[in-house]
Amino acid sequence: ATFGAIDHPRFASSIFNSRPEFRASTEEFFSSQVASYKNARDRFVWCAITTWENLEDADLATFDDLRKTRNQIAHGVIEQPSYEAALAAQSLAAKILDS
């Protein structure tokens, strides 16, 4: 929901500060780049950059760890997350909701 609500061209332009005479081309270029973000990590990082102001690099690492745990559950490697992973998920969710 957050990813779809972001004004991608506006944020891309503000991040990359293109020359004014290339504003339309810059917005179009970055819109096409963002449209190619299909996996959860790409979308999570973009939401963190543009919307979730409370997050930092350590939170992206936490997301990566949680994604690995999710994949282990999905592929039957483990049956449930560790207590630490559950706490990390809860903490990350709270930071996102506070943004």
Buried (B, 14 or more C-beta within 10 A) or exposed (E): EBBEEBEBBEBBBEEEEBEEEEEEEBBEBBBEEBEEBEEEEBBBBBBBBBBBEEBEEEBBEBBEBBBEBBEBBEEEEEEEBEEEBEEBBEEBEEBBEEE
